[in-house]
Amino acid sequence: AQTVTQSQPEMSVQEAETVTLSCTYDTSESNYYLFWYKQPPSRQMILVIRQEAYKQQNATENRFSVNFQKAAKSFSLKISDSQLGDTAMYFCALDQGGKLIFGQGTELSVKP
Amino acid sequence: KAGVTQTPRYLIKTRGQQVTLSCSPISGHRSVSWYQQTPGQGLQFLFEYFSETQRNKGNFPGRFSGRQFSNSRSEMNVSTLELGDSALYLCASSLGLGQYFGPGTRLTVL
């Protein structure tokens, strides 16, 4: 069975600093997609970044980047220059043929 | 482009009733998925529709059903509501490289 694990229920970071959120997953598939989603207090789920498993290059979207280690089945999210608006729940997700399997989430607080 | 819309945003029902939730995907998106979010179970996949056909189904009882119309709009129905069905129900649409979510419907079962 496919699983996604986020081992950090809560994290905090000072504004302008860098923070890394961890995610590990398990799948028997060789080709798949991984995502990070952000859910702020409004509860609107926002797609932050995506990674295709067949691509070795780590994805980057502005201040957000990932460290994708396929052999270790690890997919961490790095947020640089943290901003107050980054405060949210962050979910790691594995796409298995159109079905997203989510981790339990990491609640990130950015402090001024 | 307009985002995914869901109606209603909030709903209060009593045990035993049934409810229908609606989702309009982003224009051009033919895949629509539904998820249930609760504090205890987190985000769980309900089902996915593509071109009016159910393509994937999660591990939920038969009281949960859905359908998709020719314009890609989707509805989800829950019959014989139970207290445990209280949750945020999220709809997402996709073109294939990531799912884009609506604001959700908050269902409270009393």
Interface residues (C-beta under 8 A of the other chain):
Chain A: Y33 F35 Y37 S42 R43 Q44 M45 I46 L47 R50 F91 D95 G97 G98 K99 L100 I101 F102 G103 Q104 G105
Chain B: S31 S33 Y35 G42 L43 F45 E48 F50 R55 N56 G58 L88 L90 A92 S94 L97 G98 Q99 Y100 F101 P103 G104
